[in-house]
Amino acid sequence: MNSRAVLFDFDGTFADTAPDLAAALNAMRTKRGLAALAPEVVRPYASMGARGLLRIGFDMTPDHRDYIAMRDEFLDNYAGAICVDTRLFPGMEELIAELDARAIAWGIVTNKATRFTTCLVGELRVSPACVVCGDTTPHLKPHPAPLLAAAEKLSLAPADCIYVGDDLRDIQAARAAGMRSVAVQYGYHGTDHPGPAAWNADAIIDHPLELLEHL
C-alpha cells in the first residue's frame, strides 16, 4: 500500500482505553450495590461507547426512561478519571515514530467526543497531524464523512490514506470513503458480529508494528 497517511481509530486500535471505561461503569454498579464486572466481560464492548457499556452493565437500551441520566452519569465518571490506566497499545509508540521517520502523516478518526479525545491525546503525549472526533462532522462511522474530513485536513486524496480499526464499522467507513483498510486482531471487536476475518479489510494485523509490512 503506497500511502501518504495512516489514520487510526482510537479505542481498541490506537489506545487501550477499556480499563478506564470499565472503571466508570463499575463505579455506577458499585453505587447501586451491584458487583463490579470483570475486565474481560467489559472489554469487548469498550468500542461501543456509553450505549454498549450501559447495555452490558445494566441491560439498558436508549429507549429506557432513565437512559439519558445514566449515560450522563457514566460520561461524567469517565471524564473524571479518563487516563488512569489508559495506555497506547504495545508497539504503537514505535509505529508512530517510524511513520514520522518515513514522513508518513498519521492521525486519529474516532466516534469518541472531542472533549474526551482531546484530553486523551494530551495525556498520552502524542501529536497526530489531524484529529476527527464523533462531533466533528454531522455523521458517525460507518458513514465516510469523518474519514473524508481527515483527508481534507491533511490535504490528501482519500486514496492516499489507510484507515486502521478494530470494528466492522471502521472497515465499512474506509471502503465508503475510498480508503484502504486495515483491521486489527488485538482490538475489542464486540460480540454482535463476526471478527476481522469476515470484514473484507485489505489487510489484517495482529500487532501495530505489522502495519509497516503493508506500507
C-alpha positions in Angstrom: 0.0 0.0 0.0 1.7 3.2 -1.2 0.2 5.6 1.2 0.9 9.1 2.4 -1.1 8.9 5.6 -2.3 6.4 8.2 -5.5 7.2 10.1 -6.3 5.3 13.3 -9.5 4.6 15.2 -8.9 5.4 18.9 -10.5 3.0 21.3 -9.2 -0.6 20.7 -6.9 0.4 17.9 -4.6 3.2 18.9 -5.0 3.1 22.7 -6.3 0.6 25.2 -9.0 2.6 26.9 -11.0 -0.3 28.2 -9.7 -0.2 31.8 -10.9 3.4 32.4 -14.2 2.8 30.6 -14.8 -0.3 32.8 -13.9 1.7 35.9 -16.5 4.4 35.0 -19.1 1.7 34.5 -18.2 -0.3 37.7 -18.4 2.9 39.8 -22.1 3.1 38.8 -22.7 -0.6 39.6 -21.0 -0.3 43.0 -23.0 2.8 43.8 -26.2 0.7 43.2 -25.0 -2.3 45.3 -24.0 -4.4 42.2 -20.8 -6.4 41.9 -18.2 -5.0 39.6 -17.9 -6.6 36.2 -14.6 -8.3 35.4 -12.4 -6.6 32.8 -12.8 -9.4 30.3 -16.6 -9.0 30.4 -16.5 -5.3 29.7 -13.6 -5.3 27.2 -15.4 -6.5 24.1 -17.9 -3.6 24.5 -15.4 -0.8 25.0 -15.6 0.5 21.5 -19.3 0.8 21.7 -19.4 3.9 23.9 -22.0 4.5 26.6 -24.7 2.7 24.6 -22.8 -0.6 24.6 -21.4 -0.2 28.2 -24.8 0.6 29.7 -26.2 -2.4 27.9 -23.7 -4.8 29.4 -23.7 -3.1 32.8 -27.4 -2.6 33.3 -29.2 -4.3 30.4 -30.3 -0.8 29.4 -31.1 0.4 25.9 -31.6 4.0 24.7 -35.3 3.7 24.9 -35.2 3.2 28.6 -36.7 6.2 30.6 -33.5 6.5 32.7 -31.1 6.1 29.8 -30.1 9.8 29.4 -29.5 10.3 33.1 -27.5 7.0 33.3 -25.5 8.0 30.1 -24.6 11.4 31.6 -23.5 9.8 34.9 -21.3 7.3 33.0 -19.7 10.1 30.9 -19.1 12.2 34.0 -17.4 9.3 35.7 -15.3 8.7 32.7 -14.3 12.4 32.3 -13.2 12.5 36.0 -10.7 9.6 35.6 -10.1 9.4 31.9 -6.5 8.4 31.7 -5.6 6.5 34.8 -4.9 3.1 33.2 -5.3 4.0 29.5 -2.2 3.3 27.5 -1.0 3.1 23.9 -1.1 -0.4 22.7 2.3 -2.1 22.8 4.2 -1.2 19.7 2.1 1.8 18.8 4.7 4.3 20.1 7.4 2.7 17.9 5.0 2.6 14.9 4.2 6.3 15.0 7.9 7.0 15.4 8.6 5.0 12.3 5.8 6.8 10.4 7.3 10.1 11.4 10.7 8.9 10.2 9.2 8.0 6.8 7.4 11.3 6.5 4.0 9.5 6.5 1.4 11.6 8.2 -0.8 10.0 10.8 -4.0 11.0 12.5 -7.0 9.9 14.6 -10.5 9.4 13.4 -12.9 8.3 16.2 -16.5 8.3 17.2 -15.4 9.5 20.6 -16.4 13.0 21.5 -13.9 15.9 21.2 -13.9 16.6 25.0 -12.6 13.1 25.7 -10.3 12.7 22.7 -8.5 16.0 23.1 -7.8 15.2 26.8 -6.5 11.7 26.0 -4.3 12.9 23.1 -2.7 15.4 25.6 -2.4 12.9 28.4 -0.8 10.3 26.1 1.6 12.9 24.8 1.1 12.2 21.1 1.0 14.6 18.2 -1.3 13.5 15.4 -1.4 15.5 12.2 -5.2 15.6 12.5 -7.9 14.6 14.9 -11.5 14.0 13.8 -14.0 13.1 16.5 -17.6 12.0 16.8 -18.9 15.5 16.9 -16.6 17.0 14.2 -19.0 16.1 11.4 -22.7 15.5 11.4 -22.2 11.8 10.9 -20.5 9.0 12.8 -18.7 6.0 11.3 -19.6 3.8 9.4 -20.5 7.0 7.4 -17.5 8.1 5.4 -17.8 11.8 6.4 -15.3 11.6 9.4 -12.6 9.9 7.2 -13.2 12.3 4.4 -12.8 15.2 6.8 -9.5 13.8 7.9 -8.2 13.5 4.4 -9.3 17.1 3.7 -7.4 18.3 6.9 -4.3 16.6 5.6 -4.8 18.0 2.0 -4.7 14.4 0.7 -6.9 12.4 -1.6 -8.8 9.6 0.3 -7.0 7.0 -1.9 -3.7 8.2 -0.4 -4.8 7.2 3.1 -5.1 4.0 5.1 -7.6 3.6 7.9 -6.8 1.2 10.7 -9.6 0.0 13.0 -10.9 -2.7 15.3 -14.6 -2.7 14.3 -16.6 -3.6 11.3 -17.9 0.0 11.0 -14.2 1.1 10.6 -13.8 -1.0 7.6 -17.1 0.0 6.2 -16.3 3.7 6.6 -12.9 3.2 4.9 -14.5 1.4 2.0 -17.2 4.1 1.6 -14.5 6.9 1.8 -12.3 5.2 -0.9 -9.5 4.5 1.6 -7.7 1.2 2.0 -8.5 -0.5 5.3 -6.5 -2.5 7.9 -8.3 -4.4 10.6 -6.6 -5.2 13.9 -6.9 -8.5 15.7 -5.9 -7.1 19.0 -8.8 -4.7 19.4 -12.2 -5.0 21.2 -14.3 -6.3 18.3 -17.6 -6.6 20.2 -19.8 -9.7 20.2 -22.5 -8.8 17.8 -20.9 -9.8 14.5 -18.1 -12.0 13.2 -14.4 -10.9 13.7 -12.0 -9.2 11.3 -11.6 -12.2 9.0 -15.2 -11.6 7.8 -14.9 -7.8 7.3 -13.2 -7.9 3.9 -10.4 -5.5 5.0 -7.5 -5.0 2.7 -5.2 -6.4 5.5 -5.4 -7.8 9.0 -2.7 -7.3 11.6 -2.0 -8.9 15.0 0.3 -6.2 16.3 0.7 -2.4 15.5 4.2 -2.8 14.1 2.9 -5.3 11.5 1.3 -2.3 9.7 4.8 -1.4 8.5 4.8 -4.6 6.3 1.8 -3.2 4.4 3.2 0.3 3.7 
